[in-house]
Amino acid sequence: MAERQIIVRCAEGKWSAAYSDRPEERFYGTSMDEALDRLKRSADDVENTGNRPESDDKTR
């Protein structure tokens, strides 16, 4: 199994972060740290509750 990586991008001053195995589930922020924090919180939610939160792309 391939190692899971984090993909971080910046376009037009907007940062996004996603896991390489789920690139369609991106979380955004005004800084790289904010985007990574939102991604980590979503992963923590899955681990703690078993529920996968909606990514920012799915809630727009």
N, CA, C and O atoms as a CHARMM CRD file, in Angstrom:
* protein
*
  240
    1    1 MET  N      0.84000  -1.17500   0.00000 PROA 1      0.00000
    2    1 MET  CA     0.00000   0.00000   0.00000 PROA 1      0.00000
    3    1 MET  C      0.88900   1.24400   0.00000 PROA 1      0.00000
    4    1 MET  O      1.88500   1.30100   0.72200 PROA 1      0.00000
    5    2 ALA  N      0.53300   2.22100  -0.79800 PROA 2      0.00000
    6    2 ALA  CA     1.30400   3.45300  -0.89900 PROA 2      0.00000
    7    2 ALA  C      1.14700   4.28500   0.37100 PROA 2      0.00000
    8    2 ALA  O      0.11300   4.24700   1.03800 PROA 2      0.00000
    9    3 GLU  N      2.17700   5.01900   0.67900 PROA 3      0.00000
   10    3 GLU  CA     2.14000   5.88500   1.85100 PROA 3      0.00000
   11    3 GLU  C      1.20900   7.06200   1.59600 PROA 3      0.00000
   12    3 GLU  O      1.22500   7.65600   0.51900 PROA 3      0.00000
   13    4 ARG  N      0.42200   7.38400   2.56900 PROA 4      0.00000
   14    4 ARG  CA    -0.52000   8.51100   2.45800 PROA 4      0.00000
   15    4 ARG  C      0.26000   9.81300   2.57900 PROA 4      0.00000
   16    4 ARG  O      1.06900   9.98600   3.49000 PROA 4      0.00000
   17    5 GLN  N      0.00600  10.72200   1.65000 PROA 5      0.00000
   18    5 GLN  CA     0.66800  12.01600   1.64900 PROA 5      0.00000
   19    5 GLN  C     -0.37600  13.11900   1.72900 PROA 5      0.00000
   20    5 GLN  O     -1.55400  12.91400   1.43500 PROA 5      0.00000
   21    6 ILE  N      0.08700  14.28300   2.13300 PROA 6      0.00000
   22    6 ILE  CA    -0.77700  15.46000   2.17500 PROA 6      0.00000
   23    6 ILE  C     -0.41200  16.34700   0.99700 PROA 6      0.00000
   24    6 ILE  O      0.75700  16.66000   0.77100 PROA 6      0.00000
   25    7 ILE  N     -1.43500  16.74700   0.25000 PROA 7      0.00000
   26    7 ILE  CA    -1.24900  17.64200  -0.88500 PROA 7      0.00000
   27    7 ILE  C     -1.68600  19.03600  -0.44800 PROA 7      0.00000
   28    7 ILE  O     -2.83000  19.23300  -0.03800 PROA 7      0.00000
   29    8 VAL  N     -0.77500  20.00000  -0.53600 PROA 8      0.00000
   30    8 VAL  CA    -1.07800  21.37700  -0.16500 PROA 8      0.00000
   31    8 VAL  C     -0.87300  22.24700  -1.39900 PROA 8      0.00000
   32    8 VAL  O      0.14000  22.13800  -2.09000 PROA 8      0.00000
   33    9 ARG  N     -1.84500  23.10800  -1.66300 PROA 9      0.00000
   34    9 ARG  CA    -1.77100  23.99500  -2.82700 PROA 9      0.00000
   35    9 ARG  C     -2.18400  25.40500  -2.41800 PROA 9      0.00000
   36    9 ARG  O     -2.93600  25.61200  -1.46600 PROA 9      0.00000
   37   10 CYS  N     -1.65900  26.36700  -3.18000 PROA 10     0.00000
   38   10 CYS  CA    -2.07000  27.75400  -3.00200 PROA 10     0.00000
   39   10 CYS  C     -2.38300  28.33400  -4.37400 PROA 10     0.00000
   40   10 CYS  O     -1.56800  28.26000  -5.29400 PROA 10     0.00000
   41   11 ALA  N     -3.56300  28.90700  -4.49900 PROA 11     0.00000
   42   11 ALA  CA    -3.97100  29.57100  -5.73500 PROA 11     0.00000
   43   11 ALA  C     -4.73100  30.83000  -5.37100 PROA 11     0.00000
   44   11 ALA  O     -5.68700  30.78900  -4.59500 PROA 11     0.00000
   45   12 GLU  N     -4.30700  31.93600  -5.92800 PROA 12     0.00000
   46   12 GLU  CA    -4.96200  33.22000  -5.70700 PROA 12     0.00000
   47   12 GLU  C     -5.12400  33.53800  -4.22100 PROA 12     0.00000
   48   12 GLU  O     -6.15200  34.07100  -3.80500 PROA 12     0.00000
   49   13 GLY  N     -4.11500  33.21200  -3.43200 PROA 13     0.00000
   50   13 GLY  CA    -4.13200  33.52100  -2.00500 PROA 13     0.00000
   51   13 GLY  C     -4.97400  32.59700  -1.15500 PROA 13     0.00000
   52   13 GLY  O     -5.15700  32.85800   0.03300 PROA 13     0.00000
   53   14 LYS  N     -5.49100  31.52500  -1.72700 PROA 14     0.00000
   54   14 LYS  CA    -6.33100  30.57300  -1.00000 PROA 14     0.00000
   55   14 LYS  C     -5.59400  29.22900  -0.93000 PROA 14     0.00000
   56   14 LYS  O     -5.21400  28.66900  -1.95800 PROA 14     0.00000
   57   15 TRP  N     -5.40100  28.72900   0.26400 PROA 15     0.00000
   58   15 TRP  CA    -4.69100  27.47300   0.47500 PROA 15     0.00000
   59   15 TRP  C     -5.67900  26.31800   0.55800 PROA 15     0.00000
   60   15 TRP  O     -6.79500  26.47700   1.05200 PROA 15     0.00000
   61   16 SER  N     -5.25800  25.15000   0.07000 PROA 16     0.00000
   62   16 SER  CA    -6.07500  23.94200   0.22600 PROA 16     0.00000
   63   16 SER  C     -5.17100  22.79500   0.64300 PROA 16     0.00000
   64   16 SER  O     -3.98200  22.76500   0.32500 PROA 16     0.00000
   65   17 ALA  N     -5.76200  21.85500   1.35900 PROA 17     0.00000
   66   17 ALA  CA    -5.03800  20.66800   1.81400 PROA 17     0.00000
   67   17 ALA  C     -5.94100  19.45200   1.63600 PROA 17     0.00000
   68   17 ALA  O     -7.14300  19.51100   1.89600 PROA 17     0.00000
   69   18 ALA  N     -5.34000  18.34700   1.18800 PROA 18     0.00000
   70   18 ALA  CA    -6.08700  17.10500   0.98400 PROA 18     0.00000
   71   18 ALA  C     -5.12200  15.94000   1.14700 PROA 18     0.00000
   72   18 ALA  O     -3.91000  16.10300   1.00900 PROA 18     0.00000
   73   19 TYR  N     -5.66500  14.76800   1.44100 PROA 19     0.00000
   74   19 TYR  CA    -4.85100  13.55500   1.47100 PROA 19     0.00000
   75   19 TYR  C     -4.74100  12.98900   0.06700 PROA 19     0.00000
   76   19 TYR  O     -5.68200  13.09300  -0.72000 PROA 19     0.00000
   77   20 SER  N     -3.60400  12.39200  -0.25300 PROA 20     0.00000
   78   20 SER  CA    -3.35400  11.88400  -1.60100 PROA 20     0.00000
   79   20 SER  C     -4.33700  10.78600  -1.99200 PROA 20     0.00000
   80   20 SER  O     -4.62400  10.61600  -3.17700 PROA 20     0.00000
   81   21 ASP  N     -4.85600  10.04000  -1.02400 PROA 21     0.00000
   82   21 ASP  CA    -5.80800   8.98100  -1.34900 PROA 21     0.00000
   83   21 ASP  C     -7.24900   9.48200  -1.44200 PROA 21     0.00000
   84   21 ASP  O     -8.14500   8.71500  -1.79500 PROA 21     0.00000
   85   22 ARG  N     -7.48400  10.76100  -1.12800 PROA 22     0.00000
   86   22 ARG  CA    -8.81800  11.36700  -1.24200 PROA 22     0.00000
   87   22 ARG  C     -8.66300  12.82100  -1.70800 PROA 22     0.00000
   88   22 ARG  O     -9.08600  13.73900  -1.00600 PROA 22     0.00000
   89   23 PRO  N     -8.06500  13.03700  -2.87800 PROA 23     0.00000
   90   23 PRO  CA    -7.77800  14.41200  -3.31800 PROA 23     0.00000
   91   23 PRO  C     -9.02300  15.25300  -3.57600 PROA 23     0.00000
   92   23 PRO  O     -8.94900  16.48100  -3.59800 PROA 23     0.00000
   93   24 GLU  N    -10.15600  14.60300  -3.76900 PROA 24     0.00000
   94   24 GLU  CA   -11.39000  15.35600  -4.02400 PROA 24     0.00000
   95   24 GLU  C    -11.93800  15.99000  -2.74500 PROA 24     0.00000
   96   24 GLU  O    -12.80500  16.86100  -2.82100 PROA 24     0.00000
   97   25 GLU  N    -11.46100  15.58200  -1.59300 PROA 25     0.00000
   98   25 GLU  CA   -11.91600  16.12600  -0.31100 PROA 25     0.00000
   99   25 GLU  C    -10.89400  17.14500   0.18500 PROA 25     0.00000
  100   25 GLU  O    -10.01500  16.82500   0.98500 PROA 25     0.00000
  101   26 ARG  N    -11.02500  18.36700  -0.30100 PROA 26     0.00000
  102   26 ARG  CA   -10.08700  19.43500   0.04800 PROA 26     0.00000
  103   26 ARG  C    -10.67700  20.31400   1.14100 PROA 26     0.00000
  104   26 ARG  O    -11.88600  20.53300   1.21200 PROA 26     0.00000
  105   27 PHE  N     -9.78400  20.80700   1.98600 PROA 27     0.00000
  106   27 PHE  CA   -10.16200  21.73900   3.03800 PROA 27     0.00000
  107   27 PHE  C     -9.34500  23.00900   2.84200 PROA 27     0.00000
  108   27 PHE  O     -8.13700  22.94800   2.60800 PROA 27     0.00000
  109   28 TYR  N    -10.00700  24.15800   2.93700 PROA 28     0.00000
  110   28 TYR  CA    -9.40000  25.44000   2.59200 PROA 28     0.00000
  111   28 TYR  C     -9.10400  26.29300   3.81100 PROA 28     0.00000
  112   28 TYR  O     -9.67300  26.10300   4.88600 PROA 28     0.00000
  113   29 GLY  N     -8.19600  27.24100   3.61200 PROA 29     0.00000
  114   29 GLY  CA    -7.88100  28.21700   4.63800 PROA 29     0.00000
  115   29 GLY  C     -7.19200  29.41200   4.02800 PROA 29     0.00000
  116   29 GLY  O     -6.76500  29.37300   2.87400 PROA 29     0.00000
  117   30 THR  N     -7.08300  30.48300   4.80800 PROA 30     0.00000
  118   30 THR  CA    -6.40000  31.68100   4.33200 PROA 30     0.00000
  119   30 THR  C     -4.89300  31.56600   4.49600 PROA 30     0.00000
  120   30 THR  O     -4.13700  32.39400   3.99000 PROA 30     0.00000
  121   31 SER  N     -4.46200  30.51800   5.21600 PROA 31     0.00000
  122   31 SER  CA    -3.03400  30.23100   5.35900 PROA 31     0.00000
  123   31 SER  C     -2.84300  28.72700   5.24400 PROA 31     0.00000
  124   31 SER  O     -3.79100  27.95300   5.37100 PROA 31     0.00000
  125   32 MET  N     -1.60500  28.32900   5.00100 PROA 32     0.00000
  126   32 MET  CA    -1.31200  26.90500   4.90900 PROA 32     0.00000
  127   32 MET  C     -1.64100  26.22000   6.23800 PROA 32     0.00000
  128   32 MET  O     -2.21100  25.12800   6.24900 PROA 32     0.00000
  129   33 ASP  N     -1.28800  26.85200   7.34500 PROA 33     0.00000
  130   33 ASP  CA    -1.56000  26.25700   8.66000 PROA 33     0.00000
  131   33 ASP  C     -3.04200  26.05000   8.89500 PROA 33     0.00000
  132   33 ASP  O     -3.44300  25.02600   9.44800 PROA 33     0.00000
  133   34 GLU  N     -3.86800  27.01200   8.48200 PROA 34     0.00000
  134   34 GLU  CA    -5.31200  26.88600   8.67200 PROA 34     0.00000
  135   34 GLU  C     -5.87300  25.72000   7.84300 PROA 34     0.00000
  136   34 GLU  O     -6.69000  24.94500   8.34000 PROA 34     0.00000
  137   35 ALA  N     -5.43800  25.59800   6.59100 PROA 35     0.00000
  138   35 ALA  CA    -5.90600  24.50100   5.74200 PROA 35     0.00000
  139   35 ALA  C     -5.47800  23.14500   6.31700 PROA 35     0.00000
  140   35 ALA  O     -6.26900  22.20200   6.34300 PROA 35     0.00000
  141   36 LEU  N     -4.23400  23.05400   6.77600 PROA 36     0.00000
  142   36 LEU  CA    -3.75000  21.80000   7.36500 PROA 36     0.00000
  143   36 LEU  C     -4.48700  21.47900   8.66800 PROA 36     0.00000
  144   36 LEU  O     -4.78100  20.31500   8.94100 PROA 36     0.00000
  145   37 ASP  N     -4.78300  22.49000   9.46600 PROA 37     0.00000
  146   37 ASP  CA    -5.52000  22.28000  10.71100 PROA 37     0.00000
  147   37 ASP  C     -6.92400  21.73700  10.42800 PROA 37     0.00000
  148   37 ASP  O     -7.38800  20.82600  11.11500 PROA 37     0.00000
  149   38 ARG  N     -7.59400  22.29000   9.42700 PROA 38     0.00000
  150   38 ARG  CA    -8.93900  21.81200   9.08100 PROA 38     0.00000
  151   38 ARG  C     -8.88400  20.37800   8.57300 PROA 38     0.00000
  152   38 ARG  O     -9.76500  19.57500   8.88100 PROA 38     0.00000
  153   39 LEU  N     -7.85100  20.05100   7.79300 PROA 39     0.00000
  154   39 LEU  CA    -7.68400  18.67700   7.30500 PROA 39     0.00000
  155   39 LEU  C     -7.45800  17.72800   8.48100 PROA 39     0.00000
  156   39 LEU  O     -8.06000  16.65600   8.53900 PROA 39     0.00000
  157   40 LYS  N     -6.59900  18.11500   9.40700 PROA 40     0.00000
  158   40 LYS  CA    -6.30700  17.26500  10.57000 PROA 40     0.00000
  159   40 LYS  C     -7.55100  17.06700  11.43100 PROA 40     0.00000
  160   40 LYS  O     -7.80800  15.96000  11.90400 PROA 40     0.00000
  161   41 ARG  N     -8.33000  18.14100  11.63800 PROA 41     0.00000
  162   41 ARG  CA    -9.55400  18.00200  12.42900 PROA 41     0.00000
  163   41 ARG  C    -10.53400  17.04400  11.76300 PROA 41     0.00000
  164   41 ARG  O    -11.22400  16.29100  12.45000 PROA 41     0.00000
  165   42 SER  N    -10.60200  17.06500  10.43400 PROA 42     0.00000
  166   42 SER  CA   -11.50300  16.13800   9.74200 PROA 42     0.00000
  167   42 SER  C    -11.04600  14.70300   9.93600 PROA 42     0.00000
  168   42 SER  O    -11.87200  13.81000  10.12200 PROA 42     0.00000
  169   43 ALA  N     -9.73300  14.46900   9.89600 PROA 43     0.00000
  170   43 ALA  CA    -9.19900  13.12600  10.11900 PROA 43     0.00000
  171   43 ALA  C     -9.45100  12.68300  11.55700 PROA 43     0.00000
  172   43 ALA  O     -9.77400  11.52100  11.80000 PROA 43     0.00000
  173   44 ASP  N     -9.30600  13.60300  12.51300 PROA 44     0.00000
  174   44 ASP  CA    -9.57800  13.28600  13.91600 PROA 44     0.00000
  175   44 ASP  C    -11.04900  12.92000  14.11000 PROA 44     0.00000
  176   44 ASP  O    -11.36200  12.00600  14.87300 PROA 44     0.00000
  177   45 ASP  N    -11.95200  13.62400  13.42700 PROA 45     0.00000
  178   45 ASP  CA   -13.38200  13.31500  13.52000 PROA 45     0.00000
  179   45 ASP  C    -13.66300  11.89900  13.03000 PROA 45     0.00000
  180   45 ASP  O    -14.43100  11.16600  13.65500 PROA 45     0.00000
  181   46 VAL  N    -13.05100  11.51200  11.92400 PROA 46     0.00000
  182   46 VAL  CA   -13.25000  10.16700  11.38400 PROA 46     0.00000
  183   46 VAL  C    -12.74200   9.13600  12.37800 PROA 46     0.00000
  184   46 VAL  O    -13.40500   8.13100  12.63300 PROA 46     0.00000
  185   47 GLU  N    -11.56300   9.38700  12.93900 PROA 47     0.00000
  186   47 GLU  CA   -10.97200   8.44200  13.88900 PROA 47     0.00000
  187   47 GLU  C    -11.79400   8.33200  15.16800 PROA 47     0.00000
  188   47 GLU  O    -11.96300   7.23600  15.70300 PROA 47     0.00000
  189   48 ASN  N    -12.30500   9.45800  15.66400 PROA 48     0.00000
  190   48 ASN  CA   -13.01500   9.46400  16.94500 PROA 48     0.00000
  191   48 ASN  C    -14.48300   9.06400  16.83300 PROA 48     0.00000
  192   48 ASN  O    -15.02000   8.43000  17.74100 PROA 48     0.00000
  193   49 THR  N    -15.13300   9.42400  15.73500 PROA 49     0.00000
  194   49 THR  CA   -16.56900   9.17700  15.62600 PROA 49     0.00000
  195   49 THR  C    -16.95200   8.20700  14.52500 PROA 49     0.00000
  196   49 THR  O    -18.06200   7.67600  14.52000 PROA 49     0.00000
  197   50 GLY  N    -16.03400   7.97200  13.58700 PROA 50     0.00000
  198   50 GLY  CA   -16.35500   7.11400  12.45000 PROA 50     0.00000
  199   50 GLY  C    -17.10700   7.83600  11.35800 PROA 50     0.00000
  200   50 GLY  O    -17.41400   7.25200  10.31900 PROA 50     0.00000
  201   51 ASN  N    -17.40700   9.11100  11.58300 PROA 51     0.00000
  202   51 ASN  CA   -18.13000   9.91000  10.58900 PROA 51     0.00000
  203   51 ASN  C    -17.15300  10.75000   9.78300 PROA 51     0.00000
  204   51 ASN  O    -16.29000  11.42000  10.35100 PROA 51     0.00000
  205   52 ARG  N    -17.28400  10.71800   8.47700 PROA 52     0.00000
  206   52 ARG  CA   -16.43300  11.53700   7.61900 PROA 52     0.00000
  207   52 ARG  C    -17.15200  12.86500   7.38300 PROA 52     0.00000
  208   52 ARG  O    -18.23300  12.88000   6.79500 PROA 52     0.00000
  209   53 PRO  N    -16.56700  13.98600   7.83600 PROA 53     0.00000
  210   53 PRO  CA   -17.20200  15.28000   7.62200 PROA 53     0.00000
  211   53 PRO  C    -17.16600  15.66400   6.15000 PROA 53     0.00000
  212   53 PRO  O    -16.32200  15.18400   5.39300 PROA 53     0.00000
  213   54 GLU  N    -18.07300  16.51900   5.75800 PROA 54     0.00000
  214   54 GLU  CA   -18.09000  17.00900   4.38900 PROA 54     0.00000
  215   54 GLU  C    -16.87700  17.89700   4.15800 PROA 54     0.00000
  216   54 GLU  O    -16.55700  18.74600   4.99000 PROA 54     0.00000
  217   55 SER  N    -16.21000  17.70400   3.04300 PROA 55     0.00000
  218   55 SER  CA   -15.09900  18.59000   2.71400 PROA 55     0.00000
  219   55 SER  C    -15.66300  19.94500   2.31600 PROA 55     0.00000
  220   55 SER  O    -16.85800  20.08400   2.05800 PROA 55     0.00000
  221   56 ASP  N    -14.79100  20.93500   2.27000 PROA 56     0.00000
  222   56 ASP  CA   -15.22900  22.26200   1.87000 PROA 56     0.00000
  223   56 ASP  C    -15.79100  22.26200   0.46200 PROA 56     0.00000
  224   56 ASP  O    -16.71200  23.02800   0.18000 PROA 56     0.00000
  225   57 ASP  N    -15.27000  21.42900  -0.43800 PROA 57     0.00000
  226   57 ASP  CA   -15.76200  21.38000  -1.80400 PROA 57     0.00000
  227   57 ASP  C    -17.18900  20.86600  -1.86800 PROA 57     0.00000
  228   57 ASP  O    -17.96000  21.30600  -2.72100 PROA 57     0.00000
  229   58 LYS  N    -17.55700  19.95100  -0.99400 PROA 58     0.00000
  230   58 LYS  CA   -18.89000  19.35600  -1.03500 PROA 58     0.00000
  231   58 LYS  C    -19.94400  20.22500  -0.37200 PROA 58     0.00000
  232   58 LYS  O    -21.13900  20.00200  -0.56300 PROA 58     0.00000
  233   59 THR  N    -19.51300  21.21700   0.40900 PROA 59     0.00000
  234   59 THR  CA   -20.47600  22.05600   1.10300 PROA 59     0.00000
  235   59 THR  C    -20.69600  23.37800   0.39600 PROA 59     0.00000
  236   59 THR  O    -21.46900  24.20700   0.87700 PROA 59     0.00000
  237   60 ARG  N    -20.04400  23.59600  -0.72200 PROA 60     0.00000
  238   60 ARG  CA   -20.19500  24.86300  -1.47200 PROA 60     0.00000
  239   60 ARG  C    -21.37800  24.80700  -2.36800 PROA 60     0.00000
  240   60 ARG  O    -21.66400  25.77400  -3.07400 PROA 60     0.00000
